[in-house]
Amino acid sequence: MISPVAVIGAGPFGLSTAAHLRARGIPVRVFGDPMVSWRAHMPAGMLLKSTPVASNIDAPQRGHNLLDYCDAAGIRRLVTDEDIIPVQTFIDYGEWFKEKLVPDLEQVRVVSVDRKGTAGFDLKLDSGEQFTARAVVVATGLSGLAQLPPALAAAAPDGPTPTGPVSHSSQHSDLSRFAGRELIVVGAGQSALETAALAAEAGASVRVVARGKGSVAFGEPPWKQPKLRPESPFGRAWSLYAISYYPHPYRYLPPQARHFLVRRVLGPLGAWWLRERFEGKVEKREVRRIASADVQDGSPVLRVETLGGRIRDLSADHVIAATGYRVDIAAMDFLGPALRARLTTSRGTPKLGAGYASSVPGLYFTGLPAAASYGPVMRFVCGTEFASPRLVGHLARAHA
């Protein structure tokens, strides 16, 4: 009997990879809670920043994109750059994609993965089952990668928690609990600005604290995009076109350049449609830096250096750090210590070669962990179009 390929993760990248494996007739077992990051770690009422064309989960055959789902569900078609996608619609789309193309998804957790000589990998599940896989694809998305800046760590010595003084934006699916309370949101990206707007709409008094003058900004609406530049899923610009359709050479760039571009290209910026919900409803405080954080009488206090160089204290009932995610192999504790030690990494991220293959034969990474090797497009759903067929093609040839 041929050992199956194991796909760990059931978000867009995991589902897309599994669909491509199944289409090639490769035995595959897929593990995870479908669309869990979107369902459990995004606030109710959230709208996607990405356009419909940037929100398709890649499939090996026609008939499974977001527009096809809209038609099948009998809901309003989402087609143009002006059509805004509710997070619940996207979750439902992912569930529909799963039912159509990955119906045998196993909603169990992979406890450990260890190398088994040259024969593949030993996997243990939280159900108690153990089995051997000939290859493993890690598609765990944002799970366990939430980043808390060191300056905020003193106010959350045991880590961010929703009921403590400091939390991470991924820990809130319902912001109505902050009604009537004072809230500070740290960050300048879409997550920070939309979290702030939703909390204000729920009745909270909200301040956004962001580093740098002009750091809180919003994109231009589609009708104001430059016309004489190439289109991409992210807007009209030569750089965006290149990273969207030609990520092939990205992994040959020097490490410093790769990591810099992942952070800066498509960096912090609010969606064009969010501006009117934010301005006049949320207080904006742009600072030079957050020097430290403390807890006084049960409430968090941020000590900040203003743009003018003065030190000020900002207090609130709660602080939400909407400070993004950082890939770190050490945080993927389901990978056995010996396996992690064999991985070649760059600043904590797996260094990937052709076909998303890691330095350990048979072990692949896709989605956010692949961004340092294949560029910023891997942070977005539309990255499945590039990643999935190439990963599966490499796996099929290497493990035939």
C-alpha positions in Angstrom: 0.0 0.0 0.0 1.3 3.5 -0.9 1.7 5.8 2.0 -0.4 8.9 1.7 0.7 12.5 1.6 -0.3 14.4 4.8 -1.5 18.0 4.5 -1.6 19.8 7.8 -4.0 22.7 7.7 -7.5 23.3 6.2 -7.4 27.0 5.3 -7.2 28.2 1.7 -3.6 26.9 1.1 -4.2 23.5 2.7 -7.5 23.0 0.8 -6.0 24.1 -2.5 -3.0 21.8 -2.1 -5.2 18.9 -1.2 -7.5 19.5 -4.2 -4.5 19.4 -6.5 -3.2 16.2 -5.0 -6.5 14.5 -5.3 -6.8 15.6 -8.9 -3.5 13.8 -9.7 -4.8 10.7 -8.0 -2.2 11.0 -5.2 -3.4 9.4 -1.9 -3.8 12.2 0.6 -5.0 12.8 4.2 -5.9 16.3 5.2 -6.1 17.4 8.8 -7.5 20.5 10.5 -10.5 22.6 11.3 -11.7 24.1 8.0 -11.2 27.9 7.7 -10.6 28.1 11.4 -8.4 31.2 11.3 -11.1 33.0 9.4 -13.9 31.8 11.6 -12.3 31.9 15.1 -9.7 34.6 14.8 -11.4 37.4 12.7 -13.9 39.7 14.3 -17.6 39.4 13.4 -18.6 42.0 10.8 -15.1 42.1 9.2 -14.8 42.8 5.5 -12.0 41.5 3.4 -9.5 44.0 2.2 -8.7 41.8 -0.8 -10.7 42.1 -4.0 -12.8 39.2 -5.4 -10.1 38.4 -8.0 -7.5 38.2 -5.2 -9.8 35.9 -3.1 -10.1 32.8 -5.2 -8.9 29.5 -3.8 -7.0 27.8 -6.6 -8.5 24.5 -7.9 -7.3 22.1 -10.5 -10.5 22.4 -12.5 -12.9 25.2 -13.4 -16.0 25.9 -11.4 -14.7 26.5 -7.9 -13.8 30.2 -7.6 -15.6 32.8 -5.5 -17.9 33.8 -8.3 -18.9 30.1 -8.8 -19.7 29.9 -5.1 -21.9 33.1 -5.3 -23.9 31.5 -8.2 -24.2 28.2 -6.4 -25.4 29.9 -3.1 -27.7 32.3 -4.9 -26.2 35.4 -3.4 -25.1 38.6 -5.0 -22.2 38.2 -7.4 -18.8 39.5 -6.2 -16.9 40.5 -9.3 -15.4 44.0 -9.5 -12.8 45.7 -7.3 -15.6 47.7 -5.8 -17.4 44.6 -4.5 -16.5 44.1 -0.8 -16.4 40.6 0.6 -17.9 39.9 4.1 -15.7 37.5 6.1 -18.7 35.2 6.6 -19.2 34.9 2.8 -15.5 34.0 2.4 -15.8 31.4 5.2 -18.8 29.9 3.5 -16.9 29.8 0.2 -14.1 27.9 1.9 -16.5 25.4 3.4 -18.2 25.0 0.0 -14.8 24.4 -1.7 -14.0 21.8 0.9 -17.3 19.9 0.4 -16.7 19.9 -3.4 -13.1 19.0 -3.6 -11.8 17.8 -0.2 -14.9 16.0 1.3 -12.8 13.6 3.4 -11.1 16.2 5.5 -10.3 14.9 9.0 -11.0 17.3 11.8 -8.3 16.1 14.1 -5.1 17.7 15.2 -1.6 16.5 14.3 0.3 16.2 17.5 3.7 15.3 16.2 5.6 14.8 12.9 9.0 13.0 12.9 11.3 11.8 10.2 11.2 8.0 9.6 14.6 7.2 8.1 14.2 7.4 4.3 10.7 5.9 4.3 8.8 9.1 5.0 7.4 10.6 8.2 5.7 9.2 11.4 2.6 11.2 12.4 0.6 11.1 15.6 -2.9 12.4 15.8 -4.8 13.6 18.9 -7.2 10.7 18.2 -4.4 8.4 19.2 -3.8 7.1 15.7 -0.3 6.8 14.3 0.6 6.4 10.6 3.3 6.9 8.1 3.2 9.5 5.3 5.5 9.6 2.4 5.5 13.4 2.3 4.1 16.2 4.6 2.8 19.6 3.5 2.6 22.2 6.3 -0.2 24.7 5.5 -1.0 25.8 9.1 -1.5 29.5 8.1 -1.4 32.0 11.0 -1.8 29.4 13.7 0.5 30.1 16.7 2.4 32.9 14.9 0.7 36.0 16.4 3.4 38.6 17.2 3.5 40.7 20.3 6.1 43.5 20.2 8.7 43.4 23.0 7.6 46.8 24.3 4.2 45.3 25.2 5.5 42.1 26.7 5.9 43.5 30.2 2.2 44.1 30.4 1.5 40.5 29.3 4.2 38.4 31.0 2.2 35.2 30.3 1.4 36.2 26.8 -1.6 38.1 25.3 -5.0 37.0 26.5 -8.5 38.4 25.7 -9.4 38.8 29.4 -6.0 40.3 30.4 -4.7 43.8 30.0 -3.2 43.1 26.6 -4.5 40.8 23.8 -3.7 40.2 20.2 -6.2 41.1 17.5 -6.5 37.4 16.5 -8.0 36.6 19.9 -11.2 38.5 19.3 -14.2 37.3 17.2 -16.7 39.6 19.0 -15.7 43.2 19.8 -19.0 44.1 21.4 -17.6 43.2 24.8 -15.7 46.5 24.7 -18.8 48.6 24.6 -18.6 51.5 27.0 -14.9 50.9 27.6 -11.7 52.7 26.7 -9.6 50.7 24.2 -6.2 51.2 22.6 -5.4 49.4 19.4 -1.7 49.3 18.5 -0.8 49.1 14.8 -1.4 50.8 11.4 -2.4 47.9 9.1 -5.9 46.9 8.0 -6.3 44.6 11.0 -5.6 47.5 13.4 -7.8 50.0 11.6 -10.7 47.7 11.0 -10.6 46.4 14.6 -10.7 50.0 15.8 -13.6 50.9 13.6 -15.6 47.8 14.5 -15.0 48.4 18.2 -16.0 52.0 17.9 -19.2 51.0 16.1 -19.8 48.6 19.0 -19.7 51.4 21.5 -16.1 51.6 22.6 -14.0 54.7 23.0 -11.0 53.8 20.7 -7.5 55.2 20.1 -5.1 53.8 17.5 -1.5 54.1 18.4 0.9 53.8 15.5 4.6 54.4 14.9 5.6 57.2 12.5 4.2 60.3 11.0 1.6 59.5 8.4 1.6 55.8 9.3 -2.2 55.7 9.5 -3.3 55.8 5.8 -5.8 54.4 3.4 -5.6 53.2 -0.1 -7.2 54.9 -3.1 -10.5 53.6 -4.4 -10.5 51.6 -7.6 -11.7 54.5 -9.8 -8.6 56.5 -8.7 -6.1 53.8 -9.6 -3.5 54.8 -12.3 -4.6 53.6 -15.7 -1.3 53.3 -17.5 0.1 50.6 -15.2 -0.4 46.8 -15.4 -3.2 45.2 -13.4 -2.6 42.8 -10.5 -4.9 41.3 -7.8 -3.6 44.1 -5.4 -3.8 47.1 -7.7 -2.0 48.8 -10.6 1.8 48.9 -10.2 4.7 47.2 -11.9 6.0 45.9 -8.5 2.6 44.4 -7.6 2.4 42.8 -11.0 5.9 41.3 -10.6 5.3 39.7 -7.2 1.8 38.4 -8.2 2.8 36.7 -11.5 6.5 36.2 -11.4 7.5 35.0 -7.8 9.9 32.4 -9.4 13.2 34.4 -8.9 12.3 35.8 -5.5 14.1 33.0 -3.6 17.4 33.9 -5.3 17.5 37.4 -3.8 19.8 38.0 -0.8 18.1 37.1 2.5 18.1 40.7 3.7 16.3 41.9 0.5 13.7 39.0 0.7 12.8 39.7 4.3 12.6 43.5 3.8 10.3 43.1 0.8 8.0 40.7 2.6 7.6 43.4 5.3 7.3 46.4 3.2 5.6 45.5 -0.1 1.8 45.5 0.5 2.6 46.7 4.0 0.3 48.5 6.5 -2.5 50.4 4.7 -6.2 50.6 5.4 -8.7 49.7 2.7 -10.2 52.5 0.7 -13.7 51.8 2.0 -12.6 51.9 5.6 -11.7 55.6 5.7 -15.2 57.0 6.3 -15.8 54.5 9.1 -12.6 55.4 10.8 -12.0 59.1 10.5 -14.0 61.1 13.1 -14.9 58.0 15.0 -11.5 56.8 16.1 -8.8 58.9 17.8 -5.4 58.6 16.0 -2.1 58.9 17.9 1.0 58.6 15.8 4.2 58.3 17.9 7.9 57.8 17.4 7.8 54.6 19.4 6.2 52.7 22.3 8.9 52.8 25.0 7.3 50.4 27.4 4.0 49.1 28.8 2.9 48.4 32.4 -0.2 47.5 34.4 -1.4 49.9 37.0 -4.5 49.1 39.1 -5.3 46.3 36.7 -5.3 48.5 33.6 -2.6 48.8 30.9 -0.5 52.0 30.5 1.6 52.6 27.5 4.6 54.9 27.8 5.2 56.5 24.3 7.7 58.9 22.8 5.8 61.4 20.8 6.8 62.6 17.3 8.2 65.7 19.1 10.4 63.6 21.4 8.3 63.9 24.6 7.4 61.0 26.8 3.7 60.5 27.5 1.6 57.9 29.3 -1.5 56.6 27.6 -4.0 54.5 29.6 -7.0 52.5 28.8 -9.1 49.6 30.0 -7.5 47.2 27.5 -4.9 47.2 24.7 -5.2 45.2 21.5 -2.0 44.5 19.7 -2.9 44.4 16.0 0.8 43.8 15.2 0.6 41.0 12.7 2.4 37.6 12.6 5.9 36.3 12.5 6.9 33.0 11.1 9.0 31.0 13.5 9.8 27.3 13.1 10.3 27.1 16.8 6.6 27.9 17.3 5.6 24.9 15.1 6.0 22.5 18.0 4.1 19.7 16.2 7.3 19.2 14.2 9.6 17.0 16.2 12.8 18.6 17.7 15.1 16.5 15.5 13.1 17.4 12.4 13.2 21.1 13.2 17.0 20.9 13.8 17.5 19.5 10.3 15.6 22.3 8.6 17.6 25.1 7.0 16.1 28.4 8.0 16.5 32.1 7.5 15.6 34.3 10.4 13.4 31.5 11.8 11.6 30.8 8.5 12.1 27.7 6.4 14.4 28.2 3.4 12.5 26.6 0.5 13.8 25.5 -2.9 12.0 24.6 -6.1 8.4 23.4 -5.6 8.2 24.7 -2.0 10.4 21.9 -0.8 12.4 22.4 2.4 15.9 21.1 3.1 14.3 17.9 4.6 13.3 15.7 1.6 9.5 15.2 1.6 8.7 18.2 3.8 7.0 21.1 2.2 5.7 24.5 3.4 3.0 26.7 1.7 1.2 29.9 2.6 2.7 32.4 5.0 5.7 30.3 6.0 6.7 30.3 2.3 6.6 34.1 2.0 10.3 34.6 2.8 11.2 32.3 -0.1 8.5 33.2 -2.6 7.5 36.7 -1.8 4.6 38.8 -0.4 2.0 37.1 -2.6 2.2 34.1 -0.3 0.5 36.2 2.4 -2.7 36.3 0.4 -5.3 33.8 -0.8 -4.5 34.4 -4.5 -1.0 33.0 -3.8 -2.6 29.5 -4.0 -2.7 30.0 -7.8 1.1 30.0 -8.0 1.9 27.7 -5.1 -0.4 24.7 -5.2 0.2 23.4 -8.8 4.0 23.9 -8.4 4.2 22.3 -5.0 2.1 19.3 -6.1 4.0 19.0 -9.3 7.3 18.8 -7.5 5.9 16.4 -4.9 4.5 14.1 -7.6 7.9 13.9 -9.4 10.0 13.5 -6.3 7.8 10.9 -4.6 6.3 9.0 -7.5 
